[in-house]
Amino acid sequence: MEIFSDNTLMLQVKEGDLDKMGLLFQRHHQALYGFLYRMTGQKEQSEDLVQNVFFRMLKYRHAFAGSGEFKTWMYHVARNALSDHFKRSGKKKSVYELSVVENKVMAEHRSDAMIESRQNRQLLEKAMNSLSNENKELLILCRFQELKYKEVATILNINEGAVKVRVHRALSELKNIYQQLSNK
Amino acid sequence: MAQCDFYQQQMSLFLSGMLNEEETARLNEHLSLCTSCSEEMTSIKALWAELDAITIEEPSAGMQASFNAILKNYKEDIGSRKNIFIKWNTRIKQLWQLQPRLQLAYSLLMVIVGIGMGYYLSNKPNVNESATKDQINSLALQVTDMQRTLMVTLLENPSASERIRAVNYTNEINKADIKIIQALLATLNNDPNVNVRLATLEALTKFAREPNVREGLVQSIQHQESPIVQTAIAELMVKLQEKRSVKPLQQLLNKKDVDELVKAKIKESLHQLI
Protein backbone atom coordinates (compact mmCIF):
# COMPACT_ATOMS: atom_id res chain seq x y z
CA MET A 1 0.00 0.00 0.00
CA GLU A 2 1.29 3.36 -0.99
CA ILE A 3 2.03 5.75 1.86
CA PHE A 4 0.36 9.08 1.30
CA SER A 5 1.55 12.34 2.78
CA ASP A 6 -0.62 14.08 5.38
CA ASN A 7 -1.50 16.75 2.87
CA THR A 8 -2.54 14.23 0.22
CA LEU A 9 -4.79 12.46 2.71
CA MET A 10 -6.31 15.73 3.93
CA LEU A 11 -7.01 16.84 0.36
CA GLN A 12 -8.74 13.50 -0.21
CA VAL A 13 -10.87 14.18 2.87
CA LYS A 14 -11.65 17.59 1.47
CA GLU A 15 -12.85 16.00 -1.74
CA GLY A 16 -15.24 13.73 0.14
CA ASP A 17 -13.20 10.67 1.14
CA LEU A 18 -13.96 11.21 4.81
CA ASP A 19 -12.54 7.85 5.90
CA LYS A 20 -9.06 9.19 5.29
CA MET A 21 -9.55 11.34 8.38
CA GLY A 22 -9.39 8.14 10.42
CA LEU A 23 -5.91 7.52 9.03
CA LEU A 24 -4.79 11.03 9.91
CA PHE A 25 -6.19 10.55 13.39
CA GLN A 26 -4.15 7.38 13.71
CA ARG A 27 -0.98 9.20 12.72
CA HIS A 28 -1.31 12.32 14.84
CA HIS A 29 -3.61 11.82 17.80
CA GLN A 30 -0.82 10.72 20.16
CA ALA A 31 1.29 13.80 19.53
CA LEU A 32 -1.72 16.05 19.73
CA TYR A 33 -2.81 14.42 22.96
CA GLY A 34 0.69 15.03 24.38
CA PHE A 35 0.52 18.73 23.52
CA LEU A 36 -2.95 19.13 24.98
CA TYR A 37 -2.10 17.14 28.10
CA ARG A 38 0.95 19.26 28.78
CA MET A 39 -1.12 22.39 28.28
CA THR A 40 -4.07 21.33 30.43
CA GLY A 41 -2.61 18.67 32.69
CA GLN A 42 -5.83 16.71 32.51
CA LYS A 43 -6.28 13.41 30.80
CA GLU A 44 -9.97 13.27 30.04
CA GLN A 45 -10.21 16.86 28.93
CA SER A 46 -7.21 16.32 26.67
CA GLU A 47 -8.80 13.26 25.12
CA ASP A 48 -12.04 15.17 24.53
CA LEU A 49 -10.06 18.00 23.02
CA VAL A 50 -8.30 15.62 20.64
CA GLN A 51 -11.68 14.36 19.40
CA ASN A 52 -12.91 17.93 19.19
CA VAL A 53 -9.88 19.02 17.13
CA PHE A 54 -10.23 16.18 14.64
CA PHE A 55 -13.98 16.74 14.38
CA ARG A 56 -13.39 20.41 13.68
CA MET A 57 -10.90 19.52 10.95
CA LEU A 58 -13.49 17.15 9.51
CA LYS A 59 -16.26 19.72 9.61
CA TYR A 60 -14.16 22.57 8.26
CA ARG A 61 -12.22 20.39 5.80
CA HIS A 62 -12.99 22.90 3.03
CA ALA A 63 -10.90 25.47 4.89
CA PHE A 64 -7.76 23.36 4.39
CA ALA A 65 -5.91 25.16 1.62
CA GLY A 66 -3.23 22.53 1.04
CA SER A 67 -0.57 25.19 0.69
CA GLY A 68 0.60 24.76 4.28
CA GLU A 69 1.41 21.59 6.18
CA PHE A 70 -1.38 19.51 7.65
CA LYS A 71 0.50 19.33 10.96
CA THR A 72 0.67 23.11 11.42
CA TRP A 73 -3.01 23.40 10.49
CA MET A 74 -3.80 20.77 13.11
CA TYR A 75 -1.96 22.79 15.80
CA HIS A 76 -3.77 25.93 14.68
CA VAL A 77 -7.11 24.21 15.16
CA ALA A 78 -5.89 22.73 18.44
CA ARG A 79 -4.84 26.13 19.80
CA ASN A 80 -8.27 27.53 18.94
CA ALA A 81 -9.98 24.59 20.64
CA LEU A 82 -7.71 25.03 23.62
CA SER A 83 -8.44 28.74 23.90
CA ASP A 84 -12.18 27.95 23.76
CA HIS A 85 -11.64 25.34 26.44
CA PHE A 86 -9.82 27.76 28.73
CA LYS A 87 -12.51 30.37 28.22
CA ARG A 88 -15.21 27.89 29.07
CA SER A 89 -13.48 26.48 32.16
CA GLY A 90 -12.57 30.01 33.22
CA LYS A 91 -8.99 29.05 33.93
CA LYS A 92 -6.13 31.05 32.57
CA LYS A 93 -3.63 28.59 33.85
CA SER A 94 -4.04 24.92 34.35
CA VAL A 95 -2.57 22.90 37.14
CA TYR A 96 -0.82 19.67 36.51
CA GLU A 97 -2.59 16.87 38.24
CA LEU A 98 -0.03 14.21 38.27
CA SER A 99 -0.94 12.61 41.53
CA VAL A 100 -2.30 9.54 39.80
CA VAL A 101 0.93 8.85 37.94
CA GLU A 102 3.03 9.70 40.92
CA ASN A 103 1.19 7.41 43.26
CA LYS A 104 1.50 4.51 40.85
CA VAL A 105 5.21 5.12 40.43
CA MET A 106 5.70 5.47 44.16
CA ALA A 107 3.91 2.26 44.96
CA GLU A 108 6.02 0.27 42.55
CA HIS A 109 9.54 1.57 43.16
CA ARG A 110 10.45 3.00 46.49
CA SER A 111 14.03 4.11 46.68
CA ASP A 112 15.87 7.27 47.68
CA ALA A 113 16.99 7.91 44.14
CA MET A 114 13.45 7.61 42.90
CA ILE A 115 12.19 9.96 45.59
CA GLU A 116 14.83 12.50 44.68
CA SER A 117 14.06 12.32 41.00
CA ARG A 118 10.36 12.58 41.81
CA GLN A 119 11.02 15.74 43.79
CA ASN A 120 13.02 17.21 40.95
CA ARG A 121 10.30 16.41 38.52
CA GLN A 122 7.65 18.00 40.69
CA LEU A 123 9.77 21.13 40.90
CA LEU A 124 10.16 21.18 37.14
CA GLU A 125 6.44 20.77 36.65
CA LYS A 126 5.81 23.58 39.07
CA ALA A 127 8.33 25.74 37.23
CA MET A 128 6.66 24.99 33.90
CA ASN A 129 3.29 25.99 35.30
CA SER A 130 4.72 29.20 36.63
CA LEU A 131 5.53 30.31 33.12
CA SER A 132 3.11 32.40 31.14
CA ASN A 133 0.86 30.39 28.85
CA GLU A 134 2.73 31.75 25.81
CA ASN A 135 6.18 30.70 27.06
CA LYS A 136 4.91 27.38 28.32
CA GLU A 137 3.30 26.67 24.95
CA LEU A 138 6.45 27.67 23.11
CA LEU A 139 8.64 25.37 25.20
CA ILE A 140 6.21 22.48 24.83
CA LEU A 141 6.15 22.91 21.07
CA CYS A 142 9.93 23.15 20.84
CA ARG A 143 10.82 20.48 23.39
CA PHE A 144 8.20 17.78 23.09
CA GLN A 145 6.35 17.98 19.79
CA GLU A 146 9.25 17.26 17.47
CA LEU A 147 8.54 20.28 15.34
CA LYS A 148 10.99 22.32 13.30
CA TYR A 149 11.24 25.91 14.45
CA LYS A 150 9.84 26.98 11.09
CA GLU A 151 6.76 24.94 11.87
CA VAL A 152 6.60 26.42 15.36
CA ALA A 153 6.78 29.90 13.84
CA THR A 154 3.91 29.04 11.47
CA ILE A 155 1.80 27.59 14.30
CA LEU A 156 2.30 30.69 16.48
CA ASN A 157 1.92 33.10 13.53
CA ILE A 158 5.25 34.79 14.23
CA ASN A 159 8.46 34.95 12.18
CA GLU A 160 11.46 32.69 12.82
CA GLY A 161 13.55 35.46 14.35
CA ALA A 162 10.86 36.08 16.95
CA VAL A 163 10.76 32.36 17.76
CA LYS A 164 14.53 32.35 18.40
CA VAL A 165 14.33 35.32 20.75
CA ARG A 166 11.35 33.95 22.63
CA VAL A 167 12.73 30.43 23.01
CA HIS A 168 15.82 31.76 24.75
CA ARG A 169 13.75 34.03 26.94
CA ALA A 170 11.38 31.23 27.91
CA LEU A 171 14.19 28.83 28.68
CA SER A 172 16.04 31.41 30.80
CA GLU A 173 12.87 32.14 32.70
CA LEU A 174 12.27 28.44 33.31
CA LYS A 175 15.84 28.00 34.53
CA ASN A 176 15.58 30.89 36.94
CA ILE A 177 12.27 29.73 38.38
CA TYR A 178 13.59 26.18 38.71
CA GLN A 179 16.71 27.36 40.53
CA GLN A 180 14.63 29.48 42.86
CA LEU A 181 12.38 26.54 43.66
CA SER A 182 15.36 24.20 44.20
CA ASN A 183 17.02 26.59 46.63
CA LYS A 184 14.03 26.84 48.90
CA MET B 1 30.27 40.44 27.88
CA ALA B 2 28.05 41.07 24.92
CA GLN B 3 29.53 38.08 23.15
CA CYS B 4 28.46 35.71 25.95
CA ASP B 5 24.90 37.07 25.88
CA PHE B 6 24.74 36.18 22.21
CA TYR B 7 26.07 32.63 22.81
CA GLN B 8 23.71 32.07 25.69
CA GLN B 9 20.91 32.73 23.27
CA GLN B 10 22.57 30.34 20.84
CA MET B 11 22.56 27.65 23.56
CA SER B 12 18.77 27.72 23.79
CA LEU B 13 18.53 27.52 20.05
CA PHE B 14 21.00 24.66 19.94
CA LEU B 15 18.95 22.72 22.43
CA SER B 16 15.71 23.31 20.58
CA GLY B 17 17.37 22.25 17.32
CA MET B 18 17.37 25.64 15.69
CA LEU B 19 21.10 25.90 14.90
CA ASN B 20 22.71 24.74 11.69
CA GLU B 21 26.13 22.99 11.63
CA GLU B 22 28.11 26.17 11.12
CA GLU B 23 26.39 27.96 14.00
CA THR B 24 26.81 24.89 16.22
CA ALA B 25 30.54 24.76 15.43
CA ARG B 26 30.94 28.42 16.36
CA LEU B 27 29.06 27.89 19.62
CA ASN B 28 31.28 24.93 20.54
CA GLU B 29 34.37 27.01 19.79
CA HIS B 30 33.18 29.71 22.16
CA LEU B 31 32.31 27.19 24.86
CA SER B 32 35.84 25.71 24.68
CA LEU B 33 37.26 29.17 25.35
CA CYS B 34 34.71 30.58 27.84
CA THR B 35 34.40 28.76 31.18
CA SER B 36 31.34 30.63 32.44
CA CYS B 37 29.45 29.94 29.23
CA SER B 38 30.53 26.31 29.33
CA GLU B 39 29.11 25.98 32.85
CA GLU B 40 25.93 27.72 31.79
CA MET B 41 25.68 25.31 28.91
CA THR B 42 26.05 22.32 31.22
CA SER B 43 23.30 23.50 33.56
CA ILE B 44 20.85 24.47 30.82
CA LYS B 45 21.51 21.19 29.00
CA ALA B 46 20.72 19.32 32.21
CA LEU B 47 17.51 21.27 32.62
CA TRP B 48 16.57 20.53 29.02
CA ALA B 49 17.24 16.84 29.60
CA GLU B 50 15.30 16.88 32.83
CA LEU B 51 12.24 18.11 31.08
CA ASP B 52 12.04 14.58 29.72
CA ALA B 53 11.15 13.51 33.20
CA ILE B 54 7.82 15.25 32.93
CA THR B 55 5.83 12.31 31.84
CA ILE B 56 2.27 12.31 30.73
CA GLU B 57 -0.55 9.92 31.30
CA GLU B 58 -1.05 7.56 28.46
CA PRO B 59 -4.22 8.27 26.52
CA SER B 60 -7.03 5.74 26.62
CA ALA B 61 -6.79 2.86 24.21
CA GLY B 62 -10.27 3.56 22.84
CA MET B 63 -9.47 6.95 21.33
CA GLN B 64 -9.19 5.70 17.79
CA ALA B 65 -12.42 3.74 18.17
CA SER B 66 -14.20 6.80 19.57
CA PHE B 67 -13.07 8.91 16.68
CA ASN B 68 -14.09 6.22 14.18
CA ALA B 69 -17.57 6.31 15.74
CA ILE B 70 -17.67 10.11 15.47
CA LEU B 71 -16.56 9.84 11.86
CA LYS B 72 -19.25 7.27 11.10
CA ASN B 73 -21.98 9.39 12.70
CA TYR B 74 -20.81 12.42 10.82
CA LYS B 75 -20.90 10.55 7.51
CA GLU B 76 -24.41 9.30 8.21
CA ASP B 77 -25.47 12.79 9.24
CA ILE B 78 -24.18 14.24 5.98
CA GLY B 79 -25.78 11.38 4.05
CA SER B 80 -29.19 11.94 5.64
CA ARG B 81 -28.89 15.67 5.09
CA LYS B 82 -28.20 15.01 1.43
CA ASN B 83 -31.15 12.63 1.36
CA ILE B 84 -33.43 15.24 2.86
CA PHE B 85 -32.26 17.70 0.27
CA ILE B 86 -32.86 15.22 -2.55
CA LYS B 87 -36.23 14.25 -1.11
CA TRP B 88 -37.43 17.84 -0.96
CA ASN B 89 -36.02 18.58 -4.36
CA THR B 90 -37.91 15.69 -5.95
CA ARG B 91 -41.04 16.57 -4.00
CA ILE B 92 -40.98 20.10 -5.34
CA LYS B 93 -40.32 18.79 -8.82
CA GLN B 94 -43.26 16.38 -8.52
CA LEU B 95 -45.48 19.17 -7.33
CA TRP B 96 -44.52 21.10 -10.39
CA GLN B 97 -45.08 18.14 -12.65
CA LEU B 98 -48.51 17.16 -11.36
CA GLN B 99 -51.05 19.89 -11.86
CA PRO B 100 -50.06 23.45 -12.06
CA ARG B 101 -48.02 23.21 -15.21
CA LEU B 102 -51.09 22.99 -17.47
CA GLN B 103 -53.14 25.25 -15.28
CA LEU B 104 -50.46 27.85 -15.18
CA ALA B 105 -50.05 27.70 -18.94
CA TYR B 106 -53.81 28.05 -19.33
CA SER B 107 -53.97 30.97 -16.91
CA LEU B 108 -51.13 32.71 -18.67
CA LEU B 109 -52.81 32.17 -22.01
CA MET B 110 -56.07 33.63 -20.68
CA VAL B 111 -54.26 36.64 -19.28
CA ILE B 112 -52.55 37.23 -22.61
CA VAL B 113 -55.83 36.84 -24.51
CA GLY B 114 -57.48 39.22 -22.05
CA ILE B 115 -54.81 41.83 -22.51
CA GLY B 116 -55.02 41.41 -26.29
CA MET B 117 -58.79 41.83 -26.26
CA GLY B 118 -58.51 44.87 -24.07
CA TYR B 119 -56.08 46.48 -26.48
CA TYR B 120 -58.23 45.55 -29.45
CA LEU B 121 -61.44 46.89 -27.96
CA SER B 122 -59.97 50.09 -26.61
CA ASN B 123 -58.10 50.92 -29.80
CA LYS B 124 -60.60 49.92 -32.47
CA PRO B 125 -63.36 52.58 -31.90
CA ASN B 126 -60.81 55.40 -32.00
CA VAL B 127 -59.57 54.25 -35.36
CA ASN B 128 -62.93 53.40 -36.99
CA GLU B 129 -65.35 55.77 -35.26
CA SER B 130 -65.87 58.03 -38.28
CA ALA B 131 -66.21 55.01 -40.55
CA THR B 132 -68.92 53.56 -38.31
CA LYS B 133 -70.77 56.86 -38.24
CA ASP B 134 -70.61 57.01 -42.00
CA GLN B 135 -71.99 53.51 -42.17
CA ILE B 136 -74.88 54.39 -39.85
CA ASN B 137 -75.66 57.54 -41.81
CA SER B 138 -75.68 55.70 -45.10
CA LEU B 139 -77.90 53.01 -43.58
CA ALA B 140 -80.34 55.67 -42.32
CA LEU B 141 -80.40 57.23 -45.76
CA GLN B 142 -81.13 53.88 -47.31
CA VAL B 143 -83.99 53.29 -44.87
CA THR B 144 -85.50 56.72 -45.68
CA ASP B 145 -85.15 56.04 -49.35
CA MET B 146 -86.88 52.67 -49.00
CA GLN B 147 -89.73 54.23 -47.00
CA ARG B 148 -90.20 56.86 -49.65
CA THR B 149 -90.18 54.35 -52.48
CA LEU B 150 -92.59 52.13 -50.55
CA MET B 151 -94.96 55.04 -49.94
CA VAL B 152 -94.98 56.23 -53.55
CA THR B 153 -95.59 52.67 -54.72
CA LEU B 154 -98.39 52.13 -52.21
CA LEU B 155 -100.13 55.38 -53.22
CA GLU B 156 -100.80 53.78 -56.60
CA ASN B 157 -102.39 50.77 -54.95
CA PRO B 158 -106.06 50.21 -56.00
CA SER B 159 -107.15 49.53 -52.39
CA ALA B 160 -108.17 52.72 -50.51
CA SER B 161 -107.05 51.35 -47.12
CA GLU B 162 -103.57 50.56 -48.58
CA ARG B 163 -103.34 54.10 -49.88
CA ILE B 164 -104.29 55.49 -46.42
CA ARG B 165 -101.53 53.35 -44.93
CA ALA B 166 -99.12 54.79 -47.47
CA VAL B 167 -100.09 58.31 -46.46
CA ASN B 168 -99.60 57.42 -42.79
CA TYR B 169 -96.01 56.34 -43.54
CA THR B 170 -95.21 60.00 -43.97
CA ASN B 171 -95.71 60.42 -40.20
CA GLU B 172 -92.49 58.50 -39.78
CA ILE B 173 -90.65 60.82 -42.17
CA ASN B 174 -89.64 63.92 -40.28
CA LYS B 175 -88.06 65.89 -43.06
CA ALA B 176 -90.21 65.92 -46.15
CA ASP B 177 -88.50 65.95 -49.46
CA ILE B 178 -89.93 67.26 -52.69
CA LYS B 179 -90.82 63.89 -54.13
CA ILE B 180 -92.99 62.98 -51.12
CA ILE B 181 -94.75 66.35 -51.02
CA GLN B 182 -95.48 66.14 -54.76
CA ALA B 183 -96.83 62.63 -54.33
CA LEU B 184 -99.02 63.74 -51.42
CA LEU B 185 -100.35 66.82 -53.25
CA ALA B 186 -101.13 64.68 -56.33
CA THR B 187 -103.06 62.29 -54.11
CA LEU B 188 -104.94 65.18 -52.47
CA ASN B 189 -106.04 66.50 -55.85
CA ASN B 190 -106.66 63.28 -57.72
CA ASP B 191 -107.51 60.44 -55.38
CA PRO B 192 -111.05 59.21 -55.95
CA ASN B 193 -111.57 58.24 -52.26
CA VAL B 194 -112.62 60.95 -49.81
CA ASN B 195 -111.01 59.22 -46.84
CA VAL B 196 -107.70 58.97 -48.61
CA ARG B 197 -107.83 62.67 -49.49
CA LEU B 198 -108.66 63.60 -45.85
CA ALA B 199 -105.78 61.49 -44.59
CA THR B 200 -103.51 63.14 -47.13
CA LEU B 201 -104.62 66.57 -46.02
CA GLU B 202 -103.81 65.61 -42.43
CA ALA B 203 -100.41 64.35 -43.44
CA LEU B 204 -99.68 67.55 -45.36
CA THR B 205 -100.63 69.66 -42.32
CA LYS B 206 -97.45 68.38 -40.73
CA PHE B 207 -95.38 69.91 -43.53
CA ALA B 208 -97.45 73.15 -43.66
CA ARG B 209 -94.43 75.22 -42.80
CA GLU B 210 -92.91 74.42 -46.19
CA PRO B 211 -93.84 77.22 -48.63
CA ASN B 212 -94.43 74.85 -51.56
CA VAL B 213 -96.83 72.80 -49.38
CA ARG B 214 -98.94 75.89 -48.59
CA GLU B 215 -98.99 76.88 -52.22
CA GLY B 216 -100.08 73.40 -53.23
CA LEU B 217 -102.82 73.45 -50.60
CA VAL B 218 -104.14 76.80 -51.78
CA GLN B 219 -104.20 75.63 -55.39
CA SER B 220 -105.96 72.38 -54.48
CA ILE B 221 -108.97 74.29 -53.01
CA GLN B 222 -110.46 74.69 -56.50
CA HIS B 223 -110.02 71.03 -57.31
CA GLN B 224 -111.96 69.77 -54.31
CA GLU B 225 -115.53 68.67 -54.76
CA SER B 226 -116.22 66.73 -51.57
CA PRO B 227 -117.87 68.94 -48.92
CA ILE B 228 -115.91 67.25 -46.10
CA VAL B 229 -112.60 67.92 -47.76
CA GLN B 230 -113.63 71.48 -48.65
CA THR B 231 -114.57 72.16 -45.01
CA ALA B 232 -111.34 70.59 -43.76
CA ILE B 233 -109.22 72.73 -46.11
CA ALA B 234 -111.10 75.87 -45.09
CA GLU B 235 -110.42 75.08 -41.39
CA LEU B 236 -106.78 74.41 -42.16
CA MET B 237 -106.43 77.71 -43.99
CA VAL B 238 -107.82 79.51 -40.95
CA LYS B 239 -105.40 77.58 -38.73
CA LEU B 240 -102.45 78.49 -40.94
CA GLN B 241 -103.72 82.08 -41.43
CA GLU B 242 -103.02 81.69 -45.14
CA LYS B 243 -104.16 84.95 -46.82
CA ARG B 244 -103.44 83.65 -50.29
CA SER B 245 -106.36 81.21 -49.83
CA VAL B 246 -108.93 84.00 -49.78
CA LYS B 247 -109.23 84.25 -53.55
CA PRO B 248 -109.62 80.48 -54.22
CA LEU B 249 -112.14 80.26 -51.37
CA GLN B 250 -114.22 83.12 -52.78
CA GLN B 251 -114.19 81.38 -56.18
CA LEU B 252 -115.41 78.25 -54.41
CA LEU B 253 -118.31 80.24 -52.92
CA ASN B 254 -119.38 81.32 -56.41
CA LYS B 255 -119.61 77.77 -57.65
CA LYS B 256 -123.21 76.58 -57.93
CA ASP B 257 -122.85 72.95 -56.88
CA VAL B 258 -121.21 73.67 -53.55
CA ASP B 259 -123.08 72.51 -50.45
CA GLU B 260 -124.82 75.24 -48.43
CA LEU B 261 -123.29 74.05 -45.19
CA VAL B 262 -119.86 74.19 -46.78
CA LYS B 263 -120.55 77.69 -48.10
CA ALA B 264 -121.48 78.81 -44.57
CA LYS B 265 -118.26 77.31 -43.26
CA ILE B 266 -116.20 79.01 -46.00
CA LYS B 267 -117.86 82.32 -45.28
CA GLU B 268 -116.96 81.95 -41.63
CA SER B 269 -113.41 81.06 -42.54
CA LEU B 270 -113.11 83.99 -44.92
CA HIS B 271 -114.37 86.25 -42.17
CA GLN B 272 -111.67 85.00 -39.87
CA LEU B 273 -108.97 85.27 -42.55
CA ILE B 274 -109.80 88.85 -43.66
Contacts between the chains, C-beta under 8 A, distances in Angstrom:
chain1	res1	chain2	res2	distance
A	18	B	71	6.4
A	18	B	74	7.0
A	18	B	75	5.5
A	18	B	78	7.9
A	19	B	71	7.2
A	21	B	71	6.0
A	22	B	64	7.7
A	22	B	67	6.8
A	22	B	68	5.7
A	22	B	71	5.7
A	25	B	64	6.5
A	25	B	67	4.8
A	26	B	64	6.1
A	29	B	59	7.5
A	29	B	63	5.9
A	29	B	64	7.1
A	29	B	67	7.2
A	30	B	59	6.9
A	33	B	56	8.0
A	33	B	59	4.6
A	33	B	63	7.4
A	34	B	56	5.9
A	37	B	56	4.6
A	37	B	57	6.7
A	37	B	59	7.9
A	38	B	54	7.5
A	38	B	56	6.5
A	43	B	57	4.7
A	43	B	59	7.3
A	43	B	60	8.0
A	46	B	59	7.4
A	47	B	59	5.8
A	47	B	60	6.0
A	47	B	63	6.1
A	50	B	59	7.5
A	50	B	63	6.6
A	50	B	67	8.0
A	51	B	63	7.5
A	51	B	66	6.1
A	51	B	67	5.9
A	51	B	70	6.2
A	54	B	67	5.8
A	54	B	70	7.7
A	55	B	70	5.8
A	55	B	74	7.3
A	58	B	71	6.9
A	58	B	74	6.0
A	59	B	74	7.6
A	100	B	57	6.8
A	101	B	55	6.3
A	101	B	57	5.9
A	117	B	53	6.7
A	120	B	50	6.5
A	120	B	53	6.9
A	121	B	50	7.7
A	121	B	53	4.4
A	121	B	54	6.3
A	124	B	47	7.9
A	124	B	50	5.8
A	124	B	51	6.5
A	124	B	53	6.5
A	124	B	54	6.0
A	125	B	54	5.7
A	128	B	51	8.0
A	128	B	54	7.0
A	139	B	51	7.8
A	142	B	16	4.1
A	142	B	17	7.8
A	143	B	16	6.9
A	143	B	48	7.2
A	143	B	51	5.5
A	144	B	51	7.8
A	148	B	17	7.4
A	149	B	13	8.0
A	149	B	16	6.7
A	149	B	17	7.1
A	149	B	18	4.5
A	163	B	18	7.6
A	164	B	9	7.2
A	164	B	13	5.6
A	164	B	18	6.1
A	165	B	9	7.5
A	167	B	12	5.2
A	167	B	13	6.5
A	167	B	16	5.3
A	167	B	18	7.0
A	168	B	8	7.2
A	168	B	9	4.3
A	168	B	11	7.9
A	168	B	12	3.9
A	168	B	13	6.9
A	171	B	12	4.4
A	171	B	15	7.3
A	171	B	16	7.8
A	171	B	44	6.7
A	171	B	47	7.8
A	171	B	48	7.7
A	172	B	8	7.7
A	172	B	12	7.4
A	174	B	47	7.0
A	175	B	43	7.2
A	175	B	44	6.1
A	175	B	47	5.6
A	178	B	47	6.3
